[in-house]
């Protein structure tokens, strides 16, 4: 189960146990997203399982989703 300090956390990053545990360190562009609370909860669960910050979790999930499918899968 993911960690949340409060059910109605005032900022999405509060859904993550420790926002800066791992930092990618690469220079990148800053963007802003609006995400449904359910999606933020799913991202927090993934990030907390792997000890990642919110930004690193979003980058990881996007990279996984953008990978070319392997042969034999759709």
CHARMM-style PDB file with segment names, atoms N, HN, CA, C and O in Angstrom:
ATOM      1  N   UNK     1       0.840  -1.178   0.000  1.00  0.00      PROA
ATOM      2  CA  UNK     1       0.000   0.000   0.000  1.00  0.00      PROA
ATOM      3  C   UNK     1       0.882   1.237   0.000  1.00  0.00      PROA
ATOM      4  O   UNK     1       1.940   1.239   0.630  1.00  0.00      PROA
ATOM      5  N   UNK     2       0.483   2.248  -0.669  1.00  0.00      PROA
ATOM      6  HN  UNK     2      -0.376   2.247  -1.181  1.00  0.00      PROA
ATOM      7  CA  UNK     2       1.256   3.477  -0.740  1.00  0.00      PROA
ATOM      8  C   UNK     2       1.106   4.286   0.536  1.00  0.00      PROA
ATOM      9  O   UNK     2       0.167   4.082   1.306  1.00  0.00      PROA
ATOM     10  N   UNK     3       2.022   5.189   0.751  1.00  0.00      PROA
ATOM     11  HN  UNK     3       2.785   5.354   0.126  1.00  0.00      PROA
ATOM     12  CA  UNK     3       2.026   6.027   1.941  1.00  0.00      PROA
ATOM     13  C   UNK     3       1.434   7.384   1.623  1.00  0.00      PROA
ATOM     14  O   UNK     3       1.746   7.979   0.591  1.00  0.00      PROA
ATOM     15  N   UNK     4       0.598   7.866   2.489  1.00  0.00      PROA
ATOM     16  HN  UNK     4       0.344   7.384   3.328  1.00  0.00      PROA
ATOM     17  CA  UNK     4       0.104   9.240   2.379  1.00  0.00      PROA
ATOM     18  C   UNK     4       0.047   9.794   3.789  1.00  0.00      PROA
ATOM     19  O   UNK     4      -0.505   9.159   4.687  1.00  0.00      PROA
ATOM     20  N   UNK     5       0.618  10.980   3.990  1.00  0.00      PROA
ATOM     21  HN  UNK     5       1.067  11.496   3.260  1.00  0.00      PROA
ATOM     22  CA  UNK     5       0.591  11.572   5.315  1.00  0.00      PROA
ATOM     23  C   UNK     5      -0.844  11.903   5.717  1.00  0.00      PROA
ATOM     24  O   UNK     5      -1.206  11.792   6.889  1.00  0.00      PROA
ATOM     25  N   UNK     6      -1.655  12.307   4.751  1.00  0.00      PROA
ATOM     26  HN  UNK     6      -1.361  12.397   3.799  1.00  0.00      PROA
ATOM     27  CA  UNK     6      -3.078  12.559   4.969  1.00  0.00      PROA
ATOM     28  C   UNK     6      -3.808  12.070   3.729  1.00  0.00      PROA
ATOM     29  O   UNK     6      -3.238  12.065   2.638  1.00  0.00      PROA
ATOM     30  N   UNK     7      -5.046  11.663   3.878  1.00  0.00      PROA
ATOM     31  HN  UNK     7      -5.510  11.667   4.764  1.00  0.00      PROA
ATOM     32  CA  UNK     7      -5.814  11.211   2.722  1.00  0.00      PROA
ATOM     33  C   UNK     7      -5.965  12.345   1.711  1.00  0.00      PROA
ATOM     34  O   UNK     7      -5.928  12.098   0.506  1.00  0.00      PROA
ATOM     35  N   UNK     8      -6.131  13.572   2.172  1.00  0.00      PROA
ATOM     36  HN  UNK     8      -6.161  13.773   3.151  1.00  0.00      PROA
ATOM     37  CA  UNK     8      -6.266  14.730   1.291  1.00  0.00      PROA
ATOM     38  C   UNK     8      -4.980  15.552   1.349  1.00  0.00      PROA
ATOM     39  O   UNK     8      -4.997  16.708   1.772  1.00  0.00      PROA
ATOM     40  N   UNK     9      -3.888  14.967   0.932  1.00  0.00      PROA
ATOM     41  HN  UNK     9      -3.874  14.028   0.589  1.00  0.00      PROA
ATOM     42  CA  UNK     9      -2.603  15.661   0.952  1.00  0.00      PROA
ATOM     43  C   UNK     9      -2.699  16.954   0.147  1.00  0.00      PROA
ATOM     44  O   UNK     9      -3.318  16.988  -0.916  1.00  0.00      PROA
ATOM     45  N   UNK    10      -2.084  18.011   0.661  1.00  0.00      PROA
ATOM     46  HN  UNK    10      -1.581  17.984   1.524  1.00  0.00      PROA
ATOM     47  CA  UNK    10      -2.207  19.301  -0.010  1.00  0.00      PROA
ATOM     48  C   UNK    10      -1.405  19.367  -1.304  1.00  0.00      PROA
ATOM     49  O   UNK    10      -1.757  20.136  -2.199  1.00  0.00      PROA
ATOM     50  N   UNK    11      -0.349  18.589  -1.426  1.00  0.00      PROA
ATOM     51  HN  UNK    11      -0.063  17.964  -0.700  1.00  0.00      PROA
ATOM     52  CA  UNK    11       0.411  18.545  -2.670  1.00  0.00      PROA
ATOM     53  C   UNK    11       0.629  17.096  -3.082  1.00  0.00      PROA
ATOM     54  O   UNK    11       0.768  16.222  -2.226  1.00  0.00      PROA
ATOM     55  N   UNK    12       0.660  16.835  -4.391  1.00  0.00      PROA
ATOM     56  HN  UNK    12       0.547  17.545  -5.086  1.00  0.00      PROA
ATOM     57  CA  UNK    12       0.866  15.448  -4.841  1.00  0.00      PROA
ATOM     58  C   UNK    12       2.154  14.823  -4.324  1.00  0.00      PROA
ATOM     59  O   UNK    12       2.180  13.623  -4.050  1.00  0.00      PROA
ATOM     60  N   UNK    13       3.220  15.600  -4.182  1.00  0.00      PROA
ATOM     61  HN  UNK    13       3.199  16.575  -4.405  1.00  0.00      PROA
ATOM     62  CA  UNK    13       4.490  15.020  -3.738  1.00  0.00      PROA
ATOM     63  C   UNK    13       4.399  14.470  -2.317  1.00  0.00      PROA
ATOM     64  O   UNK    13       5.220  13.641  -1.926  1.00  0.00      PROA
ATOM     65  N   UNK    14       3.421  14.916  -1.546  1.00  0.00      PROA
ATOM     66  HN  UNK    14       2.754  15.590  -1.864  1.00  0.00      PROA
ATOM     67  CA  UNK    14       3.260  14.393  -0.189  1.00  0.00      PROA
ATOM     68  C   UNK    14       2.775  12.951  -0.184  1.00  0.00      PROA
ATOM     69  O   UNK    14       2.790  12.298   0.860  1.00  0.00      PROA
ATOM     70  N   UNK    15       2.345  12.447  -1.336  1.00  0.00      PROA
ATOM     71  HN  UNK    15       2.333  12.977  -2.183  1.00  0.00      PROA
ATOM     72  CA  UNK    15       1.923  11.049  -1.430  1.00  0.00      PROA
ATOM     73  C   UNK    15       3.126  10.116  -1.465  1.00  0.00      PROA
ATOM     74  O   UNK    15       2.973   8.908  -1.287  1.00  0.00      PROA
ATOM     75  N   UNK    16       4.311  10.654  -1.691  1.00  0.00      PROA
ATOM     76  HN  UNK    16       4.436  11.636  -1.835  1.00  0.00      PROA
ATOM     77  CA  UNK    16       5.533   9.864  -1.760  1.00  0.00      PROA
ATOM     78  C   UNK    16       6.233   9.910  -0.413  1.00  0.00      PROA
ATOM     79  O   UNK    16       6.271  10.950   0.244  1.00  0.00      PROA
ATOM     80  N   UNK    17       6.784   8.780  -0.011  1.00  0.00      PROA
ATOM     81  HN  UNK    17       6.754   7.935  -0.545  1.00  0.00      PROA
ATOM     82  CA  UNK    17       7.430   8.693   1.301  1.00  0.00      PROA
ATOM     83  C   UNK    17       8.523   9.728   1.471  1.00  0.00      PROA
ATOM     84  O   UNK    17       8.558  10.454   2.464  1.00  0.00      PROA
ATOM     85  N   UNK    18       9.409   9.790   0.500  1.00  0.00      PROA
ATOM     86  HN  UNK    18       9.381   9.200  -0.307  1.00  0.00      PROA
ATOM     87  CA  UNK    18      10.539  10.708   0.579  1.00  0.00      PROA
ATOM     88  C   UNK    18      10.794  11.221  -0.824  1.00  0.00      PROA
ATOM     89  O   UNK    18      11.300  10.483  -1.670  1.00  0.00      PROA
ATOM     90  N   UNK    19      10.454  12.465  -1.084  1.00  0.00      PROA
ATOM     91  HN  UNK    19      10.043  13.065  -0.397  1.00  0.00      PROA
ATOM     92  CA  UNK    19      10.450  13.002  -2.444  1.00  0.00      PROA
ATOM     93  C   UNK    19      11.822  13.036  -3.098  1.00  0.00      PROA
ATOM     94  O   UNK    19      11.897  13.012  -4.327  1.00  0.00      PROA
ATOM     95  N   UNK    20      12.903  13.089  -2.344  1.00  0.00      PROA
ATOM     96  HN  UNK    20      12.842  13.107  -1.346  1.00  0.00      PROA
ATOM     97  CA  UNK    20      14.221  13.248  -2.962  1.00  0.00      PROA
ATOM     98  C   UNK    20      15.183  12.129  -2.596  1.00  0.00      PROA
ATOM     99  O   UNK    20      16.388  12.359  -2.502  1.00  0.00      PROA
ATOM    100  N   UNK    21      14.672  10.924  -2.387  1.00  0.00      PROA
ATOM    101  HN  UNK    21      13.693  10.737  -2.463  1.00  0.00      PROA
ATOM    102  CA  UNK    21      15.552   9.820  -2.022  1.00  0.00      PROA
ATOM    103  C   UNK    21      16.537   9.519  -3.137  1.00  0.00      PROA
ATOM    104  O   UNK    21      17.733   9.367  -2.885  1.00  0.00      PROA
ATOM    105  N   UNK    22      16.051   9.431  -4.361  1.00  0.00      PROA
ATOM    106  HN  UNK    22      15.080   9.554  -4.566  1.00  0.00      PROA
ATOM    107  CA  UNK    22      16.920   9.218  -5.519  1.00  0.00      PROA
ATOM    108  C   UNK    22      16.655  10.352  -6.494  1.00  0.00      PROA
ATOM    109  O   UNK    22      15.506  10.709  -6.756  1.00  0.00      PROA
ATOM    110  N   UNK    23      17.717  10.905  -7.020  1.00  0.00      PROA
ATOM    111  HN  UNK    23      18.650  10.615  -6.808  1.00  0.00      PROA
ATOM    112  CA  UNK    23      17.575  11.975  -8.000  1.00  0.00      PROA
ATOM    113  C   UNK    23      18.296  11.544  -9.258  1.00  0.00      PROA
ATOM    114  O   UNK    23      19.431  11.070  -9.204  1.00  0.00      PROA
ATOM    115  N   UNK    24      17.635  11.709 -10.392  1.00  0.00      PROA
ATOM    116  HN  UNK    24      16.713  12.094 -10.437  1.00  0.00      PROA
ATOM    117  CA  UNK    24      18.223  11.239 -11.640  1.00  0.00      PROA
ATOM    118  C   UNK    24      19.490  12.007 -12.005  1.00  0.00      PROA
ATOM    119  O   UNK    24      20.403  11.434 -12.600  1.00  0.00      PROA
ATOM    120  N   UNK    25      19.563  13.285 -11.661  1.00  0.00      PROA
ATOM    121  HN  UNK    25      18.822  13.751 -11.177  1.00  0.00      PROA
ATOM    122  CA  UNK    25      20.768  14.061 -11.911  1.00  0.00      PROA
ATOM    123  C   UNK    25      20.945  14.549 -13.329  1.00  0.00      PROA
ATOM    124  O   UNK    25      21.917  15.244 -13.623  1.00  0.00      PROA
ATOM    125  N   UNK    26      20.023  14.199 -14.224  1.00  0.00      PROA
ATOM    126  HN  UNK    26      19.233  13.634 -13.985  1.00  0.00      PROA
ATOM    127  CA  UNK    26      20.170  14.632 -15.606  1.00  0.00      PROA
ATOM    128  C   UNK    26      19.470  15.961 -15.818  1.00  0.00      PROA
ATOM    129  O   UNK    26      18.435  16.229 -15.207  1.00  0.00      PROA
ATOM    130  N   UNK    27      20.028  16.784 -16.675  1.00  0.00      PROA
ATOM    131  HN  UNK    27      20.868  16.566 -17.172  1.00  0.00      PROA
ATOM    132  CA  UNK    27      19.369  18.030 -17.030  1.00  0.00      PROA
ATOM    133  C   UNK    27      18.145  17.728 -17.862  1.00  0.00      PROA
ATOM    134  O   UNK    27      18.207  16.903 -18.774  1.00  0.00      PROA
ATOM    135  N   UNK    28      17.036  18.378 -17.569  1.00  0.00      PROA
ATOM    136  HN  UNK    28      16.986  19.048 -16.828  1.00  0.00      PROA
ATOM    137  CA  UNK    28      15.821  18.095 -18.309  1.00  0.00      PROA
ATOM    138  C   UNK    28      14.908  19.308 -18.291  1.00  0.00      PROA
ATOM    139  O   UNK    28      15.148  20.274 -17.567  1.00  0.00      PROA
ATOM    140  N   UNK    29      13.867  19.241 -19.091  1.00  0.00      PROA
ATOM    141  HN  UNK    29      13.672  18.455 -19.679  1.00  0.00      PROA
ATOM    142  CA  UNK    29      12.885  20.313 -19.165  1.00  0.00      PROA
ATOM    143  C   UNK    29      11.859  20.160 -18.049  1.00  0.00      PROA
ATOM    144  O   UNK    29      11.503  19.042 -17.677  1.00  0.00      PROA
ATOM    145  N   UNK    30      11.395  21.259 -17.526  1.00  0.00      PROA
ATOM    146  HN  UNK    30      11.685  22.167 -17.828  1.00  0.00      PROA
ATOM    147  CA  UNK    30      10.368  21.258 -16.504  1.00  0.00      PROA
ATOM    148  C   UNK    30       9.005  21.344 -17.167  1.00  0.00      PROA
ATOM    149  O   UNK    30       8.777  22.202 -18.020  1.00  0.00      PROA
ATOM    150  N   UNK    31       8.093  20.453 -16.775  1.00  0.00      PROA
ATOM    151  HN  UNK    31       8.278  19.756 -16.082  1.00  0.00      PROA
ATOM    152  CA  UNK    31       6.729  20.496 -17.284  1.00  0.00      PROA
ATOM    153  C   UNK    31       5.771  20.442 -16.110  1.00  0.00      PROA
ATOM    154  O   UNK    31       6.167  20.130 -14.987  1.00  0.00      PROA
ATOM    155  N   UNK    32       4.528  20.743 -16.372  1.00  0.00      PROA
ATOM    156  HN  UNK    32       4.207  20.996 -17.284  1.00  0.00      PROA
ATOM    157  CA  UNK    32       3.494  20.683 -15.352  1.00  0.00      PROA
ATOM    158  C   UNK    32       2.382  19.756 -15.838  1.00  0.00      PROA
ATOM    159  O   UNK    32       2.013  19.788 -17.012  1.00  0.00      PROA
ATOM    160  N   UNK    33       1.854  18.940 -14.946  1.00  0.00      PROA
ATOM    161  HN  UNK    33       2.154  18.914 -13.992  1.00  0.00      PROA
ATOM    162  CA  UNK    33       0.796  17.993 -15.299  1.00  0.00      PROA
ATOM    163  C   UNK    33      -0.381  18.142 -14.346  1.00  0.00      PROA
ATOM    164  O   UNK    33      -0.219  18.496 -13.179  1.00  0.00      PROA
ATOM    165  N   UNK    34      -1.558  17.864 -14.869  1.00  0.00      PROA
ATOM    166  HN  UNK    34      -1.689  17.576 -15.818  1.00  0.00      PROA
ATOM    167  CA  UNK    34      -2.737  17.712 -14.019  1.00  0.00      PROA
ATOM    168  C   UNK    34      -3.136  16.251 -14.125  1.00  0.00      PROA
ATOM    169  O   UNK    34      -3.405  15.745 -15.215  1.00  0.00      PROA
ATOM    170  N   UNK    35      -3.170  15.579 -12.979  1.00  0.00      PROA
ATOM    171  HN  UNK    35      -2.951  15.990 -12.094  1.00  0.00      PROA
ATOM    172  CA  UNK    35      -3.495  14.156 -12.961  1.00  0.00      PROA
ATOM    173  C   UNK    35      -4.614  13.899 -11.961  1.00  0.00      PROA
ATOM    174  O   UNK    35      -4.712  14.553 -10.923  1.00  0.00      PROA
ATOM    175  N   UNK    36      -5.443  12.941 -12.300  1.00  0.00      PROA
ATOM    176  HN  UNK    36      -5.363  12.409 -13.143  1.00  0.00      PROA
ATOM    177  CA  UNK    36      -6.518  12.543 -11.403  1.00  0.00      PROA
ATOM    178  C   UNK    36      -5.933  11.969 -10.111  1.00  0.00      PROA
ATOM    179  O   UNK    36      -4.868  11.352 -10.139  1.00  0.00      PROA
ATOM    180  N   UNK    37      -6.609  12.164  -8.991  1.00  0.00      PROA
ATOM    181  HN  UNK    37      -7.474  12.666  -8.968  1.00  0.00      PROA
ATOM    182  CA  UNK    37      -6.106  11.632  -7.713  1.00  0.00      PROA
ATOM    183  C   UNK    37      -5.830  10.132  -7.761  1.00  0.00      PROA
ATOM    184  O   UNK    37      -4.874   9.659  -7.145  1.00  0.00      PROA
ATOM    185  N   UNK    38      -6.652   9.386  -8.481  1.00  0.00      PROA
ATOM    186  HN  UNK    38      -7.428   9.770  -8.981  1.00  0.00      PROA
ATOM    187  CA  UNK    38      -6.447   7.943  -8.580  1.00  0.00      PROA
ATOM    188  C   UNK    38      -5.123   7.619  -9.263  1.00  0.00      PROA
ATOM    189  O   UNK    38      -4.418   6.694  -8.861  1.00  0.00      PROA
ATOM    190  N   UNK    39      -4.792   8.389 -10.300  1.00  0.00      PROA
ATOM    191  HN  UNK    39      -5.366   9.140 -10.627  1.00  0.00      PROA
ATOM    192  CA  UNK    39      -3.531   8.175 -11.007  1.00  0.00      PROA
ATOM    193  C   UNK    39      -2.349   8.564 -10.121  1.00  0.00      PROA
ATOM    194  O   UNK    39      -1.325   7.880 -10.123  1.00  0.00      PROA
ATOM    195  N   UNK    40      -2.477   9.645  -9.372  1.00  0.00      PROA
ATOM    196  HN  UNK    40      -3.308  10.201  -9.370  1.00  0.00      PROA
ATOM    197  CA  UNK    40      -1.412  10.033  -8.440  1.00  0.00      PROA
ATOM    198  C   UNK    40      -1.187   8.954  -7.393  1.00  0.00      PROA
ATOM    199  O   UNK    40      -0.047   8.681  -7.015  1.00  0.00      PROA
ATOM    200  N   UNK    41      -2.257   8.344  -6.925  1.00  0.00      PROA
ATOM    201  HN  UNK    41      -3.183   8.565  -7.232  1.00  0.00      PROA
ATOM    202  CA  UNK    41      -2.122   7.265  -5.945  1.00  0.00      PROA
ATOM    203  C   UNK    41      -1.387   6.069  -6.545  1.00  0.00      PROA
ATOM    204  O   UNK    41      -0.550   5.456  -5.881  1.00  0.00      PROA
ATOM    205  N   UNK    42      -1.696   5.739  -7.794  1.00  0.00      PROA
ATOM    206  HN  UNK    42      -2.375   6.236  -8.333  1.00  0.00      PROA
ATOM    207  CA  UNK    42      -1.004   4.627  -8.462  1.00  0.00      PROA
ATOM    208  C   UNK    42       0.473   4.958  -8.648  1.00  0.00      PROA
ATOM    209  O   UNK    42       1.331   4.101  -8.433  1.00  0.00      PROA
ATOM    210  N   UNK    43       0.774   6.188  -9.043  1.00  0.00      PROA
ATOM    211  HN  UNK    43       0.077   6.883  -9.217  1.00  0.00      PROA
ATOM    212  CA  UNK    43       2.173   6.590  -9.206  1.00  0.00      PROA
ATOM    213  C   UNK    43       2.905   6.556  -7.868  1.00  0.00      PROA
ATOM    214  O   UNK    43       4.055   6.125  -7.800  1.00  0.00      PROA
ATOM    215  N   UNK    44       2.244   7.008  -6.807  1.00  0.00      PROA
ATOM    216  HN  UNK    44       1.309   7.358  -6.862  1.00  0.00      PROA
ATOM    217  CA  UNK    44       2.865   6.981  -5.477  1.00  0.00      PROA
ATOM    218  C   UNK    44       3.169   5.560  -5.048  1.00  0.00      PROA
ATOM    219  O   UNK    44       4.213   5.301  -4.449  1.00  0.00      PROA
ATOM    220  N   UNK    45       2.273   4.643  -5.346  1.00  0.00      PROA
ATOM    221  HN  UNK    45       1.425   4.854  -5.833  1.00  0.00      PROA
ATOM    222  CA  UNK    45       2.497   3.240  -4.989  1.00  0.00      PROA
ATOM    223  C   UNK    45       3.728   2.694  -5.709  1.00  0.00      PROA
ATOM    224  O   UNK    45       4.570   2.040  -5.094  1.00  0.00      PROA
ATOM    225  N   UNK    46       3.833   2.960  -7.001  1.00  0.00      PROA
ATOM    226  HN  UNK    46       3.149   3.492  -7.501  1.00  0.00      PROA
ATOM    227  CA  UNK    46       4.990   2.507  -7.791  1.00  0.00      PROA
ATOM    228  C   UNK    46       6.275   3.158  -7.280  1.00  0.00      PROA
ATOM    229  O   UNK    46       7.278   2.478  -7.061  1.00  0.00      PROA
ATOM    230  N   UNK    47       6.237   4.466  -7.096  1.00  0.00      PROA
ATOM    231  HN  UNK    47       5.423   5.018  -7.274  1.00  0.00      PROA
ATOM    232  CA  UNK    47       7.422   5.193  -6.644  1.00  0.00      PROA
ATOM    233  C   UNK    47       7.883   4.767  -5.269  1.00  0.00      PROA
ATOM    234  O   UNK    47       9.080   4.590  -5.043  1.00  0.00      PROA
ATOM    235  N   UNK    48       6.949   4.599  -4.343  1.00  0.00      PROA
ATOM    236  HN  UNK    48       5.976   4.742  -4.526  1.00  0.00      PROA
ATOM    237  CA  UNK    48       7.312   4.201  -2.991  1.00  0.00      PROA
ATOM    238  C   UNK    48       7.877   2.791  -2.947  1.00  0.00      PROA
ATOM    239  O   UNK    48       8.782   2.511  -2.161  1.00  0.00      PROA
ATOM    240  N   UNK    49       7.352   1.898  -3.783  1.00  0.00      PROA
ATOM    241  HN  UNK    49       6.617   2.126  -4.422  1.00  0.00      PROA
ATOM    242  CA  UNK    49       7.891   0.533  -3.842  1.00  0.00      PROA
ATOM    243  C   UNK    49       9.342   0.534  -4.283  1.00  0.00      PROA
ATOM    244  O   UNK    49      10.126  -0.305  -3.838  1.00  0.00      PROA
ATOM    245  N   UNK    50       9.711   1.469  -5.155  1.00  0.00      PROA
ATOM    246  HN  UNK    50       9.074   2.150  -5.516  1.00  0.00      PROA
ATOM    247  CA  UNK    50      11.066   1.506  -5.696  1.00  0.00      PROA
ATOM    248  C   UNK    50      11.919   2.603  -5.073  1.00  0.00      PROA
ATOM    249  O   UNK    50      13.071   2.779  -5.471  1.00  0.00      PROA
ATOM    250  N   UNK    51      11.387   3.344  -4.110  1.00  0.00      PROA
ATOM    251  HN  UNK    51      10.451   3.202  -3.787  1.00  0.00      PROA
ATOM    252  CA  UNK    51      12.145   4.384  -3.430  1.00  0.00      PROA
ATOM    253  C   UNK    51      12.472   5.571  -4.316  1.00  0.00      PROA
ATOM    254  O   UNK    51      13.543   6.164  -4.189  1.00  0.00      PROA
ATOM    255  N   UNK    52      11.557   5.924  -5.214  1.00  0.00      PROA
ATOM    256  HN  UNK    52      10.687   5.443  -5.317  1.00  0.00      PROA
ATOM    257  CA  UNK    52      11.798   7.001  -6.165  1.00  0.00      PROA
ATOM    258  C   UNK    52      11.006   8.251  -5.806  1.00  0.00      PROA
ATOM    259  O   UNK    52       9.972   8.175  -5.143  1.00  0.00      PROA
ATOM    260  N   UNK    53      11.497   9.394  -6.247  1.00  0.00      PROA
ATOM    261  HN  UNK    53      12.337   9.456  -6.786  1.00  0.00      PROA
ATOM    262  CA  UNK    53      10.760  10.641  -6.115  1.00  0.00      PROA
ATOM    263  C   UNK    53       9.613  10.651  -7.114  1.00  0.00      PROA
ATOM    264  O   UNK    53       9.545   9.788  -7.989  1.00  0.00      PROA
ATOM    265  N   UNK    54       8.720  11.613  -6.991  1.00  0.00      PROA
ATOM    266  HN  UNK    54       8.775  12.314  -6.280  1.00  0.00      PROA
ATOM    267  CA  UNK    54       7.600  11.720  -7.918  1.00  0.00      PROA
ATOM    268  C   UNK    54       8.103  11.935  -9.340  1.00  0.00      PROA
ATOM    269  O   UNK    54       7.626  11.273 -10.262  1.00  0.00      PROA
ATOM    270  N   UNK    55       9.041  12.833  -9.538  1.00  0.00      PROA
ATOM    271  HN  UNK    55       9.428  13.371  -8.790  1.00  0.00      PROA
ATOM    272  CA  UNK    55       9.561  13.113 -10.879  1.00  0.00      PROA
ATOM    273  C   UNK    55      10.207  11.884 -11.494  1.00  0.00      PROA
ATOM    274  O   UNK    55       9.971  11.569 -12.661  1.00  0.00      PROA
ATOM    275  N   UNK    56      11.025  11.190 -10.708  1.00  0.00      PROA
ATOM    276  HN  UNK    56      11.216  11.446  -9.760  1.00  0.00      PROA
ATOM    277  CA  UNK    56      11.687   9.989 -11.228  1.00  0.00      PROA
ATOM    278  C   UNK    56      10.677   8.892 -11.536  1.00  0.00      PROA
ATOM    279  O   UNK    56      10.851   8.146 -12.499  1.00  0.00      PROA
ATOM    280  N   UNK    57       9.624   8.783 -10.732  1.00  0.00      PROA
ATOM    281  HN  UNK    57       9.482   9.389  -9.949  1.00  0.00      PROA
ATOM    282  CA  UNK    57       8.585   7.789 -10.981  1.00  0.00      PROA
ATOM    283  C   UNK    57       7.871   8.079 -12.296  1.00  0.00      PROA
ATOM    284  O   UNK    57       7.651   7.169 -13.095  1.00  0.00      PROA
ATOM    285  N   UNK    58       7.509   9.332 -12.525  1.00  0.00      PROA
ATOM    286  HN  UNK    58       7.688  10.072 -11.876  1.00  0.00      PROA
ATOM    287  CA  UNK    58       6.815   9.701 -13.758  1.00  0.00      PROA
ATOM    288  C   UNK    58       7.712   9.434 -14.961  1.00  0.00      PROA
ATOM    289  O   UNK    58       7.239   8.925 -15.977  1.00  0.00      PROA
ATOM    290  N   UNK    59       9.006   9.769 -14.865  1.00  0.00      PROA
ATOM    291  HN  UNK    59       9.390  10.182 -14.039  1.00  0.00      PROA
ATOM    292  CA  UNK    59       9.938   9.487 -15.963  1.00  0.00      PROA
ATOM    293  C   UNK    59      10.027   7.991 -16.232  1.00  0.00      PROA
ATOM    294  O   UNK    59      10.032   7.569 -17.389  1.00  0.00      PROA
ATOM    295  N   UNK    60      10.099   7.185 -15.176  1.00  0.00      PROA
ATOM    296  HN  UNK    60      10.095   7.528 -14.237  1.00  0.00      PROA
ATOM    297  CA  UNK    60      10.191   5.736 -15.321  1.00  0.00      PROA
ATOM    298  C   UNK    60       8.941   5.178 -15.998  1.00  0.00      PROA
ATOM    299  O   UNK    60       9.047   4.383 -16.932  1.00  0.00      PROA
ATOM    300  N   UNK    61       7.771   5.580 -15.542  1.00  0.00      PROA
ATOM    301  HN  UNK    61       7.684   6.226 -14.783  1.00  0.00      PROA
ATOM    302  CA  UNK    61       6.518   5.070 -16.103  1.00  0.00      PROA
ATOM    303  C   UNK    61       6.373   5.495 -17.565  1.00  0.00      PROA
ATOM    304  O   UNK    61       5.940   4.702 -18.402  1.00  0.00      PROA
ATOM    305  N   UNK    62       6.730   6.729 -17.871  1.00  0.00      PROA
ATOM    306  HN  UNK    62       7.082   7.373 -17.191  1.00  0.00      PROA
ATOM    307  CA  UNK    62       6.674   7.188 -19.263  1.00  0.00      PROA
ATOM    308  C   UNK    62       7.650   6.413 -20.132  1.00  0.00      PROA
ATOM    309  O   UNK    62       7.294   5.997 -21.235  1.00  0.00      PROA
ATOM    310  N   UNK    63       8.871   6.210 -19.658  1.00  0.00      PROA
ATOM    311  HN  UNK    63       9.160   6.548 -18.762  1.00  0.00      PROA
ATOM    312  CA  UNK    63       9.869   5.484 -20.440  1.00  0.00      PROA
ATOM    313  C   UNK    63       9.404   4.055 -20.708  1.00  0.00      PROA
ATOM    314  O   UNK    63       9.575   3.541 -21.814  1.00  0.00      PROA
ATOM    315  N   UNK    64       8.816   3.415 -19.700  1.00  0.00      PROA
ATOM    316  HN  UNK    64       8.676   3.832 -18.802  1.00  0.00      PROA
ATOM    317  CA  UNK    64       8.310   2.049 -19.887  1.00  0.00      PROA
ATOM    318  C   UNK    64       7.192   2.026 -20.917  1.00  0.00      PROA
ATOM    319  O   UNK    64       7.129   1.128 -21.756  1.00  0.00      PROA
ATOM    320  N   UNK    65       6.316   3.011 -20.851  1.00  0.00      PROA
ATOM    321  HN  UNK    65       6.367   3.741 -20.169  1.00  0.00      PROA
ATOM    322  CA  UNK    65       5.190   3.064 -21.776  1.00  0.00      PROA
ATOM    323  C   UNK    65       5.587   3.416 -23.195  1.00  0.00      PROA
ATOM    324  O   UNK    65       4.883   3.046 -24.135  1.00  0.00      PROA
ATOM    325  N   UNK    66       6.688   4.116 -23.375  1.00  0.00      PROA
ATOM    326  HN  UNK    66       7.259   4.416 -22.611  1.00  0.00      PROA
ATOM    327  CA  UNK    66       7.125   4.547 -24.698  1.00  0.00      PROA
ATOM    328  C   UNK    66       8.049   3.550 -25.372  1.00  0.00      PROA
ATOM    329  O   UNK    66       8.341   3.684 -26.560  1.00  0.00      PROA
ATOM    330  N   UNK    67       8.515   2.547 -24.626  1.00  0.00      PROA
ATOM    331  HN  UNK    67       8.277   2.439 -23.661  1.00  0.00      PROA
ATOM    332  CA  UNK    67       9.380   1.524 -25.220  1.00  0.00      PROA
ATOM    333  C   UNK    67       8.658   0.796 -26.337  1.00  0.00      PROA
ATOM    334  O   UNK    67       7.451   0.567 -26.269  1.00  0.00      PROA
ATOM    335  N   UNK    68       9.410   0.437 -27.364  1.00  0.00      PROA
ATOM    336  HN  UNK    68      10.391   0.623 -27.420  1.00  0.00      PROA
ATOM    337  CA  UNK    68       8.841  -0.353 -28.461  1.00  0.00      PROA
ATOM    338  C   UNK    68       8.452  -1.714 -27.927  1.00  0.00      PROA
ATOM    339  O   UNK    68       9.208  -2.312 -27.162  1.00  0.00      PROA
ATOM    340  N   UNK    69       7.284  -2.219 -28.314  1.00  0.00      PROA
ATOM    341  HN  UNK    69       6.670  -1.733 -28.935  1.00  0.00      PROA
ATOM    342  CA  UNK    69       6.874  -3.543 -27.858  1.00  0.00      PROA
ATOM    343  C   UNK    69       7.849  -4.618 -28.349  1.00  0.00      PROA
ATOM    344  O   UNK    69       8.397  -4.523 -29.447  1.00  0.00      PROA
ATOM    345  N   UNK    70       8.050  -5.630 -27.520  1.00  0.00      PROA
ATOM    346  HN  UNK    70       7.605  -5.707 -26.628  1.00  0.00      PROA
ATOM    347  CA  UNK    70       8.934  -6.727 -27.904  1.00  0.00      PROA
ATOM    348  C   UNK    70       8.216  -7.615 -28.914  1.00  0.00      PROA
ATOM    349  O   UNK    70       6.987  -7.657 -28.968  1.00  0.00      PROA
ATOM    350  N   UNK    71       9.002  -8.312 -29.699  1.00  0.00      PROA
ATOM    351  HN  UNK    71      10.000  -8.278 -29.655  1.00  0.00      PROA
ATOM    352  CA  UNK    71       8.427  -9.209 -30.703  1.00  0.00      PROA
ATOM    353  C   UNK    71       7.515 -10.210 -30.036  1.00  0.00      PROA
ATOM    354  O   UNK    71       7.839 -10.757 -28.982  1.00  0.00      PROA
ATOM    355  N   UNK    72       6.370 -10.450 -30.655  1.00  0.00      PROA
ATOM    356  HN  UNK    72       6.107 -10.006 -31.512  1.00  0.00      PROA
ATOM    357  CA  UNK    72       5.424 -11.411 -30.132  1.00  0.00      PROA
ATOM    358  C   UNK    72       4.422 -10.828 -29.157  1.00  0.00      PROA
ATOM    359  O   UNK    72       3.530 -11.541 -28.697  1.00  0.00      PROA
ATOM    360  N   UNK    73       4.547  -9.515 -28.821  1.00  0.00      PROA
ATOM    361  HN  UNK    73       5.271  -8.935 -29.195  1.00  0.00      PROA
ATOM    362  CA  UNK    73       3.584  -8.869 -27.938  1.00  0.00      PROA
ATOM    363  C   UNK    73       2.988  -7.671 -28.638  1.00  0.00      PROA
ATOM    364  O   UNK    73       3.580  -7.126 -29.570  1.00  0.00      PROA
ATOM    365  N   UNK    74       1.830  -7.264 -28.194  1.00  0.00      PROA
ATOM    366  HN  UNK    74       1.349  -7.707 -27.437  1.00  0.00      PROA
ATOM    367  CA  UNK    74       1.177  -6.090 -28.781  1.00  0.00      PROA
ATOM    368  C   UNK    74       1.392  -4.871 -27.948  1.00  0.00      PROA
ATOM    369  OT1 UNK    74       0.910  -3.793 -28.296  1.00  0.00      PROA
TER     370      UNK     74
END
